[in-house]
């Protein structure tokens, strides 16, 4: 009996016997399809069925006799217009509606009814940037045979998504071929090989991703191991790639970390440096204080070469000293408060006892010379003071220095507050009769002194 193909209302296209209207067959694997059929066409010779969908894949081509799937295709853009499929030779055509753009397109699926072909690719075991690698493969037809000598297109995609078309390759009689390339960068490099097909077989493509190692880079940094605060330091180094200078010149980042009694480890970025024609560079710096200076030079690397870093340490001496002090807060007028401080160096410890000169100024009053202080064995001091009236008090401390370090001076201040006070009051008799005089007693006192 004759059969006709109906679309819609089911997850797959169905063949219905025209005489009995009984379902004869369904086309396609439901697990591989999404959506519902919306178009169908039979080839002029009655051998093939093109089934379109409002889901994915947009088109599948089957053998009418047994339902075998020959090919599937997704539309490049837009939705398949219902009842728009037709055959022309081995090709299937349809109309696509790109509704966001308000346009219709003619869609051609070339060789949709032809038998398939397949390309298998085997990547190399290892690969390195700027060195040749070889990918082997084979082109086979649906029946397992080879189509003889066939030209294949090859494209390469680098990790930054840059795509290049490589020289085509030709298969041997048994379908085997090899692709040789020198990748310009490391990382995941994807190679795609494609065959356009012929009049009897549909084309195919395959891709393989090769993990390409970057090449090693060598970065050095040398210089003096000792220095002095206030005097310029000069360091030098080289960046070499495969024994030569980078071309174009490379820009290097320079970092400096200072460890001493004052900073404890502070990192700053200095001015970048650029390699010269031999890959050399220079770093200059003038330390402002003593300590352990760690200089580090970093290169971010390139597409073909690994990043690199190098460091160099310099011990910087200093004759500077620092005086520091604090005033107890809060401090109150007429009440004793403490003042403490000490002498310190950028590197190493001050050894006491030693003498500190002191002046004091209360508010805008005159500067008073106070008795000298004698520090303890680590050059620290502490004393008590009393100021009669509230206001700002300033202390200036001076150390004359010693045989190894220069003297230093510092001024600190503190606020002397009024004594806090409070008021208490109570009635002798909280319950009064009409005409009775109230009696209230209380006290005004300093909350700290009573």
C-alpha positions, 0 to 999 in steps of 0.5 A: 500500500502507499505510504505518506508522511505526516508531521506534528503532534508527536515527538517523531515523524510518522509514516501512515498507510494511506489505505488504512491510516495505520501507523507504519513506522516512526523515524529517528531516536527520540532520545536524540531529538528535542522538540516536535516535527514541523516539516517533512519531504520525500525525495523524488525517488521515494527512497529518502525522508527529510524530517524537520523540527522546531527543536534540535537537530533541525533536520534529519534524513532517513531511509523511508524503507527501514527508518535508518538515519543517514544524517542530521544537521542544525541550522546556522541561524533561525527556526525552520519554517513549517512545510519548507523542506524539499530535495534537489539531488543529494541536497536538502533545502529549507527556509529559515526564519531569523525572527530577531533580525526579521529575515528569511534565509535559504538553507542548503544541507549538502549531500544529506542523502549520501553515505557518511565518511569519518576522520580519525585523528591521533595526537602526538605524545608530547609537543613543545612550542616552536618545535615540529609536531605530527598528527596522524589520521585516517579517512574512511567511508561508511563501509570501512573502505578508503576513497583513495587520494583525497585533499583535506583542509587543516586549520589550527586554533591557538589558546587565544582563539587565533585561527590559521589555515594550514597547508592542505594534506592528501591521503594515501591510498589506504586513507592515512595521512599526517599533519606536520606543524610548528605551533607558535605558542604553548597551551591547548592547541586545536587542530581540525581536519575536514574533507568536503566529500564527493559525489558519492559520499558526504564530507566529514571533519574531526578535531584534536587538541594537543597540549603544547609545552611552553619553552623555558626562559632564563632570567638572572639578577646580580649585584652587590650584597652590601650597601649603605643608606643614601647611596645608589645601588646598581644591579644587572641581569639578563633574560635569555630565550633559547640562548639569545635575547628576546625579540622584540625587547621584553619589559620586566617588572621590578619589586623591592621588599624591605625588612627592618625594625621599622617596616617589618617587610614592605613591598613596593613596585619600582620602575619597569626595565626593558631588555637591550639587544643582548637581553641585558637590563639594569636596576638602580635604587637608592635605599633611604634606610637600612635593612635587608633589601630583596629585589625581584625581577619578573617576566610575564612570559609569552605565548611560546615561553614560560614566565620567569623570575629572579631575585637578589638580596642586599644588606643595607647599613644605616647610621640613622636613629629614631626617637619615639615616645607617647603620653598616657591618655587620658591624663588629668590635671593635678594627677600623675601620668606617665610618658615613655619612649626609646631610641631604635635603629633601622637594623640592630638594637640600641645598647644602653644606658644612654642619656636623653635630653627633655624639654616641656611646653604647656600650651603656648607657655615657655619651653622648660628644660627638664632633667635628663633621662637615663635609659635602660639597657635597651635604650627605653625610658619612662617617667611620671609627670604632673600638670596643674592645669588642663591643656596641651602639653608638648615634650621634645626628646633629643639623643646626641647619638653615639660612635655608630649612629647619628642623633635624633629628635622627636616631639610628642604631645598629650592632652591634660583634661579637667578632673571629672566630677559628679553631683549627688543629692537626696531628700531627707523625707521623700513624703511631705505634708502640705506646708512642710519644708523639704530638706535636701542634702548632697555632695559635689566631688571629683570622681577620681579623687573623691 
